[in-house]
């Protein structure tokens, strides 16, 4: 079973996708981690992020391996665990330049398709989440979901995640990161409006368990009796 989950920042797609994979007993793939890993690799190798050709070449050759366990989805580069390193401020600040590189996206999208197929073969299925996963990477997935939420809800969640609070100051500090990242990514990917055949799940008024249950309901309804 191939399940593709798309959505904007703060919609809950990462945590919900991992929980859905755990509940179904299948593998998980964070496609966004590929862009972060490539950013980290370029910074480590001294590749100029503004040199599109060089970054695309790095995308083809980087020794990346991602674990498919939804409980602990590791990211390894040349055998070194960089799962924490790709979440640092340095990478977060720089990743947009990589993610919006039109020469990089086809390279990583191909790697994402290959990874999804390999995970599905080894675990019986995969929940893949990230930008344009439902439209470009896996338009033929068995289940395609656009996970969304109001801007207020998304800012509140991401603020709590980053700052441990959702007060006015924390939300304001988070706003630019969320809004600017989504605006930049929207120039190369569609993740705000569901494409034909994609089911929208609005989590604005749902807690985490409710969000997971809503996606599982879509899986059951769409996939029917698929094991």
C-alpha positions as CSV (number, residue, x, y, z in Angstrom):
1,X,0.0,0.0,0.0
2,X,1.4,3.4,-1.0
3,X,0.1,6.3,1.0
4,X,1.1,9.9,0.1
5,X,0.5,12.8,2.5
6,X,1.1,16.4,1.4
7,X,0.5,19.7,3.2
8,X,1.9,23.0,4.4
9,X,4.2,23.6,7.4
10,X,2.6,22.9,10.7
11,X,-0.3,20.9,9.4
12,X,0.9,17.9,11.3
13,X,1.9,15.8,8.3
14,X,5.2,14.5,9.8
15,X,3.9,13.3,13.1
16,X,0.6,12.1,11.7
17,X,2.3,10.2,8.9
18,X,4.6,8.4,11.3
19,X,1.7,7.5,13.5
20,X,-0.4,6.2,10.6
21,X,2.6,4.1,9.4
22,X,3.0,2.7,12.9
23,X,-0.7,1.8,13.1
24,X,-0.7,0.1,9.8
25,X,2.6,-1.7,10.4
26,X,4.3,-0.3,7.3
27,X,7.3,1.8,6.5
28,X,7.7,5.6,6.5
29,X,9.5,8.1,4.3
30,X,10.1,11.8,5.1
31,X,10.8,13.2,1.7
32,X,11.5,16.7,3.1
33,X,14.4,15.2,5.0
34,X,16.1,14.6,1.6
35,X,16.2,18.3,0.9
36,X,17.6,19.0,4.4
37,X,20.2,16.2,4.0
38,X,21.3,17.6,0.7
39,X,21.5,21.1,2.3
40,X,23.7,19.7,5.1
41,X,25.8,17.8,2.6
42,X,26.4,20.9,0.5
43,X,27.3,23.0,3.5
44,X,29.7,20.3,4.7
45,X,31.3,19.9,1.3
46,X,31.6,23.7,0.7
47,X,29.2,23.6,-2.2
48,X,27.8,27.1,-3.1
49,X,24.0,26.8,-2.7
50,X,23.5,29.4,-5.3
51,X,25.4,27.3,-7.9
52,X,22.4,25.3,-9.2
53,X,24.5,22.9,-11.3
54,X,26.8,22.1,-8.4
55,X,23.9,21.5,-6.0
56,X,22.2,19.2,-8.5
57,X,25.4,17.2,-9.0
58,X,25.6,16.9,-5.2
59,X,22.0,15.6,-5.1
60,X,22.9,12.8,-7.6
61,X,26.0,11.7,-5.8
62,X,25.3,12.2,-2.1
63,X,25.7,9.0,-0.1
64,X,22.3,9.2,1.6
65,X,20.4,6.4,3.4
66,X,17.1,6.9,5.2
67,X,15.6,4.5,7.7
68,X,12.0,3.5,7.2
69,X,11.1,2.8,10.9
70,X,8.3,5.3,11.7
71,X,9.4,5.2,15.4
72,X,13.0,6.2,14.6
73,X,13.3,7.4,10.9
74,X,17.1,7.8,10.8
75,X,18.9,9.9,8.2
76,X,22.5,8.7,7.4
77,X,25.1,10.4,5.2
78,X,28.0,8.2,4.3
79,X,27.2,6.0,7.3
80,X,27.0,9.0,9.8
81,X,23.7,9.7,11.5
82,X,22.7,13.3,10.7
83,X,19.1,13.0,11.9
84,X,19.6,15.8,14.4
85,X,22.1,17.8,12.3
86,X,19.6,18.4,9.5
87,X,17.2,20.1,12.0
88,X,19.6,22.8,13.1
89,X,19.0,26.5,12.4
90,X,21.8,26.6,9.9
91,X,20.2,23.9,7.7
92,X,16.6,25.3,8.3
93,X,17.8,28.7,7.2
94,X,19.5,27.4,4.0
95,X,17.2,24.6,2.9
96,X,14.8,26.9,0.9
97,X,17.6,27.7,-1.6
98,X,18.0,23.9,-2.2
99,X,14.3,23.0,-2.2
100,X,13.5,25.7,-4.8
101,X,16.3,24.7,-7.1
102,X,14.5,23.4,-10.3
103,X,17.5,21.2,-11.2
104,X,17.5,19.5,-7.8
105,X,13.8,18.6,-7.5
106,X,13.7,16.1,-10.4
107,X,16.8,14.4,-9.0
108,X,15.4,14.0,-5.5
109,X,11.9,13.1,-6.7
110,X,13.4,10.2,-8.6
111,X,15.3,9.1,-5.4
112,X,12.1,9.5,-3.5
113,X,10.2,7.2,-5.9
114,X,12.9,4.6,-5.7
115,X,13.0,4.8,-1.9
116,X,9.2,4.4,-1.7
117,X,9.2,1.4,-3.9
118,X,12.0,-0.2,-1.9
119,X,10.3,0.5,1.5
120,X,7.0,-0.9,0.2
121,X,8.6,-4.1,-1.0
122,X,10.4,-4.6,2.3
123,X,7.6,-3.7,4.7
124,X,4.4,-4.2,2.8
125,X,3.7,-0.5,2.3
126,X,4.9,3.0,2.9
127,X,3.5,6.3,4.2
128,X,5.5,9.1,2.4
129,X,5.0,12.7,3.4
130,X,6.3,15.9,1.9
131,X,5.9,18.7,-0.6
132,X,4.2,17.7,-3.9
133,X,4.2,14.0,-2.9
134,X,0.5,13.6,-4.0
135,X,0.9,15.3,-7.3
136,X,4.4,14.8,-8.7
137,X,6.2,12.2,-6.8
138,X,3.4,9.7,-6.3
139,X,0.3,10.7,-8.3
140,X,-0.6,7.0,-8.6
141,X,-0.4,6.3,-4.9
142,X,-3.2,4.1,-3.5
143,X,-4.2,6.8,-1.0
144,X,-3.4,10.5,-1.4
145,X,-4.2,13.0,1.4
146,X,-3.7,16.7,1.6
147,X,-3.4,17.5,5.3
148,X,-4.1,21.1,6.0
149,X,-5.0,23.5,8.9
150,X,-5.7,27.1,9.4
151,X,-2.7,29.4,9.5
152,X,-3.5,30.2,13.2
153,X,-3.5,26.5,14.1
154,X,-0.3,25.8,12.1
155,X,1.5,28.7,13.7
156,X,0.4,27.6,17.2
157,X,1.6,24.1,16.7
158,X,5.0,25.0,15.2
159,X,5.5,27.7,17.9
160,X,4.9,25.1,20.6
161,X,7.3,22.7,18.8
162,X,10.1,25.2,18.4
163,X,9.6,27.5,21.5
164,X,7.6,25.3,23.9
165,X,4.8,27.9,24.0
166,X,2.1,29.4,21.8
167,X,1.9,32.9,23.4
168,X,1.8,35.9,21.2
169,X,5.5,36.5,21.2
170,X,6.4,32.9,20.4
171,X,3.8,32.8,17.6
172,X,5.2,36.1,16.1
173,X,8.7,34.7,16.2
174,X,7.5,31.6,14.3
175,X,5.3,33.4,11.7
176,X,8.1,34.5,9.3
177,X,9.6,31.0,9.2
178,X,6.3,29.4,8.4
179,X,4.8,31.9,6.1
180,X,8.1,32.6,4.2
181,X,9.0,28.9,3.8
182,X,5.5,28.1,2.5
183,X,5.6,31.1,0.1
184,X,9.0,30.0,-1.3
185,X,8.0,26.4,-1.6
186,X,4.7,27.3,-3.3
187,X,6.8,28.6,-6.3
188,X,7.8,25.1,-7.1
189,X,5.2,22.8,-5.5
190,X,1.5,22.7,-5.0
191,X,0.5,21.8,-1.5
192,X,-2.3,24.1,-0.5
193,X,-5.2,22.9,-2.7
194,X,-6.0,19.2,-3.3
195,X,-5.5,17.9,-6.8
196,X,-8.1,15.6,-8.4
197,X,-8.3,12.4,-6.5
198,X,-6.6,13.8,-3.4
199,X,-8.7,13.8,-0.1
200,X,-8.4,16.9,2.1
201,X,-8.2,16.4,5.8
202,X,-8.5,19.7,7.8
203,X,-6.9,19.3,11.2
204,X,-7.5,22.8,12.5
205,X,-9.9,21.7,15.1
206,X,-8.5,18.2,15.7
207,X,-6.0,17.1,18.3
208,X,-3.2,14.7,17.4
209,X,-5.2,11.5,17.9
210,X,-8.2,12.9,16.0
211,X,-5.9,13.8,13.1
212,X,-4.5,10.3,12.9
213,X,-8.0,8.8,13.1
214,X,-9.2,11.1,10.3
215,X,-6.3,10.0,8.0
216,X,-6.9,6.3,8.9
217,X,-10.5,6.7,8.0
218,X,-9.5,8.0,4.5
219,X,-7.2,5.0,4.2
220,X,-10.0,2.6,5.0
221,X,-12.4,4.3,2.7
222,X,-10.0,4.6,-0.2
223,X,-8.1,1.3,0.1
224,X,-11.1,-0.8,1.1
225,X,-10.0,-4.3,2.0
226,X,-6.4,-3.8,1.1
227,X,-4.3,-5.7,3.7
